[in-house]
Amino acid sequence: MQWNSVSEFFAMGGYAFYVWGSFWLTAGVMVLEMLLIRSLWRHNRPQLFASFPFHAGLYLLVGFIVMLAIVAWVEQPLGPASPVWLAVQGVTAFVGVAGLLSGTLGAVLLLCRRFFDPVLRAASCFADYFNLVFLLAVFVAAVFAWAIADPVFSQLREFIHGILSLSPAAGIGTPIAAEAALASLFMIYLPFTHMTHFVAKYFTFHQVRWDDAPNLGDPAMQKRIMANLSRRVGWSAPHIQSEKSWAEAATEVK
């Protein structure tokens, strides 16, 4: 379909109600699924009680950083005594504290789950623990900086404003500097981990959720399956031997 103007694009050939209604309904379902982690509610509620505060904390902190940047830019035109600025600053501080405490609690609970749940512990690797410990360290450093040096996040706001304006802020205390350094190291480390699923899932939501079409002789799919089955097993156990391929391990009769 081609459109000659923006109005034609939004009109969708006279089917705007159906097209855009379907679009926003699907988007709403995706957002609710991801924000509320509804799959865990349906299938693994014990994990939800640890995972939800962790993810809620991350979402709140993303919003907090955006709000801090906005507050930093509007402080000068509105003035620090402006009721609007004070209200926005108060809401921003509340979101920041809620995000830090929720994220810290969630990280601790997820670590406890991995340590003490035998099924989850058996499925966990070193990276799973390291990622959670790293994030917990970032949360704890931020909570510490907030509690002893920056109760209304004024120093952090100046730090973010300095980044956005390319003019480093003066007077940033050691706790804020340590918090920023630790968070920066984590952001450098993040792209090399499986935690990047938070980006990928937005582009593969439908495929992961509902792409359950059977493989009925698709040559391309068959080629990919055979390539994976020909890989060598990378671990061993009483019921499997590492020198064999996955095809041999799957078809071997004991």
C-alpha positions in Angstrom: 0.0 0.0 0.0 1.2 3.5 -0.8 0.2 6.8 0.6 0.5 10.2 -1.1 0.1 12.3 2.1 0.2 12.0 5.9 -3.6 12.2 6.0 -3.9 9.2 3.7 -1.5 7.3 5.9 -3.7 7.9 9.0 -6.9 7.2 7.0 -5.7 3.8 5.9 -7.9 3.6 2.9 -11.0 4.2 5.0 -10.1 1.4 7.5 -8.4 3.6 10.1 -10.6 2.5 13.0 -9.8 -1.2 12.4 -6.1 -0.8 11.5 -5.1 1.7 14.2 -7.4 0.0 16.7 -5.7 -3.3 16.2 -2.3 -1.6 16.4 -2.9 0.1 19.7 -4.7 -2.9 21.2 -1.6 -5.1 20.3 0.7 -2.5 21.7 -1.2 -2.3 24.9 -1.2 -6.1 25.3 2.6 -6.1 24.7 3.2 -3.3 27.2 1.1 -4.9 29.9 2.7 -8.3 29.3 6.2 -6.8 29.7 5.6 -4.4 32.6 3.5 -6.7 34.7 5.4 -9.9 33.6 2.1 -11.7 33.3 3.6 -14.9 32.0 5.3 -15.4 35.5 1.9 -14.7 37.2 0.4 -17.5 35.1 3.2 -20.0 35.2 5.7 -19.2 38.0 4.3 -17.0 40.7 7.1 -17.6 43.2 9.6 -16.2 40.7 7.2 -13.2 40.0 7.5 -12.0 43.6 11.2 -11.5 43.1 11.3 -10.6 39.4 8.5 -7.9 39.6 10.2 -5.5 42.1 13.5 -6.0 40.2 12.0 -5.1 36.8 9.7 -2.4 38.3 12.8 -0.8 39.8 14.5 -0.8 36.4 11.5 0.8 34.7 11.2 3.4 37.4 14.9 4.3 37.2 14.8 4.7 33.4 11.9 7.1 33.9 13.8 8.8 36.7 16.8 9.5 34.6 14.6 11.0 31.9 12.7 13.1 34.4 16.0 14.3 35.9 17.2 15.4 32.5 13.9 17.3 32.0 14.1 18.9 35.5 17.7 20.0 34.8 16.7 21.8 31.6 13.6 23.5 33.0 15.1 24.7 36.3 16.6 27.8 34.8 13.6 29.1 32.7 11.1 28.3 35.5 13.3 29.2 38.5 14.1 27.0 41.5 11.3 28.7 43.5 8.7 28.0 40.9 5.8 25.8 42.2 5.8 23.9 38.9 9.5 23.1 39.2 9.2 22.2 42.8 6.4 19.8 42.1 8.2 18.2 39.2 11.3 17.9 41.4 9.3 16.2 44.1 7.8 13.7 41.8 11.2 13.0 40.3 12.7 12.4 43.7 9.9 10.0 44.7 10.2 8.0 41.4 14.0 7.8 42.0 13.8 6.6 45.5 11.0 4.1 44.6 13.1 2.7 41.7 16.3 2.4 43.8 14.5 0.6 46.7 12.5 -1.6 44.4 15.4 -2.6 42.3 17.6 -3.3 45.3 14.9 -5.5 46.9 14.3 -7.4 43.6 18.0 -8.0 43.1 18.4 -9.4 46.6 15.3 -11.7 46.2 16.5 -12.9 42.8 19.9 -13.8 44.2 18.2 -15.6 47.1 16.0 -17.5 44.6 19.0 -18.6 42.6 21.0 -19.7 45.7 18.2 -21.5 47.6 15.9 -22.9 44.9 17.4 -26.2 43.8 15.8 -26.2 40.4 16.8 -22.6 39.6 20.3 -23.1 41.0 20.8 -26.1 38.7 19.8 -24.0 35.7 22.0 -21.0 36.7 25.5 -20.3 35.5 28.2 -17.9 36.8 27.1 -15.1 34.5 23.6 -15.2 36.1 25.0 -14.6 39.6 27.6 -12.0 38.4 25.0 -10.0 36.5 22.7 -9.8 39.6 25.6 -8.9 41.9 26.8 -6.2 39.5 23.4 -4.7 39.3 23.0 -5.0 43.1 26.3 -3.1 43.5 25.0 -0.3 41.3 21.8 -0.1 43.3 23.5 -0.1 46.6 26.0 2.6 45.5 23.1 4.7 44.4 21.1 4.2 47.6 24.2 5.0 49.6 24.9 8.2 47.6 21.2 9.3 48.0 21.1 8.6 51.7 24.3 10.3 52.8 25.1 12.9 50.1 22.2 13.7 47.8 18.7 13.4 49.3 16.9 15.4 46.6 19.2 14.2 43.8 20.5 17.7 43.1 24.1 16.6 42.5 22.9 13.8 40.2 20.8 16.3 38.3 23.8 18.6 37.9 25.9 15.6 36.7 23.3 14.6 34.1 22.9 18.2 33.0 26.7 18.5 32.6 26.6 15.4 30.3 23.8 16.7 28.2 25.3 20.2 27.9 28.9 18.9 27.4 30.0 21.0 30.4 31.2 18.8 33.3 29.5 19.8 36.6 31.6 21.1 39.4 31.2 20.1 43.0 30.1 16.5 42.5 30.9 14.5 45.6 32.7 11.2 45.9 29.6 9.1 46.4 28.0 10.5 43.3 31.2 10.1 41.3 31.4 6.4 42.5 27.8 5.8 41.6 28.2 7.3 38.1 31.4 5.3 37.5 29.8 2.0 38.6 26.7 2.7 36.5 28.9 3.6 33.5 30.9 0.4 33.8 27.7 -1.6 33.9 26.4 0.2 30.7 29.6 -0.8 29.0 29.3 -4.4 30.1 25.6 -4.7 29.3 25.7 -5.2 25.5 27.9 -8.2 26.0 25.4 -10.1 28.1 22.1 -11.9 27.7 20.4 -9.0 29.5 20.0 -7.3 26.2 16.8 -9.3 25.9 15.0 -6.2 27.2 15.7 -4.7 23.7 15.3 -7.8 21.6 11.9 -8.8 23.0 10.3 -5.6 21.7 11.1 -6.7 18.1 10.5 -10.5 18.5 7.4 -10.4 20.8 5.0 -12.0 18.3 7.5 -14.5 17.1 8.4 -15.7 20.6 4.8 -15.7 21.8 2.9 -17.2 18.9 5.2 -18.5 16.2 4.4 -22.1 16.9 3.8 -23.2 13.3 4.8 -26.8 12.7 7.8 -27.6 10.6 6.2 -29.1 7.5 9.0 -29.6 5.2 10.4 -26.1 5.1 13.9 -26.6 3.5 15.4 -23.5 5.2 14.2 -24.5 8.6 15.2 -28.1 8.1 18.7 -27.0 7.1 19.0 -24.9 10.3 17.7 -27.8 12.4 20.2 -30.2 10.9 23.1 -27.8 11.4 22.2 -27.4 15.1 21.8 -31.2 15.6 25.2 -31.8 14.1 26.9 -29.7 16.8 28.9 -31.5 19.4 27.5 -31.7 23.0 29.5 -29.3 25.1 28.9 -31.0 28.5 28.6 -34.5 29.9 26.4 -36.3 32.4 25.6 -40.0 33.2 23.0 -40.0 30.5 24.9 -38.1 27.8 28.5 -38.1 26.4 30.2 -35.0 25.2 32.0 -36.5 22.2 28.7 -37.1 20.4 26.5 -34.8 18.3 23.1 -33.7 19.5 21.5 -35.9 16.8 23.3 -39.0 18.2 22.5 -38.1 21.8 18.8 -37.5 21.0 18.4 -40.8 19.1 20.6 -43.1 21.2 18.7 -45.9 22.9 19.8 -46.7 26.4 
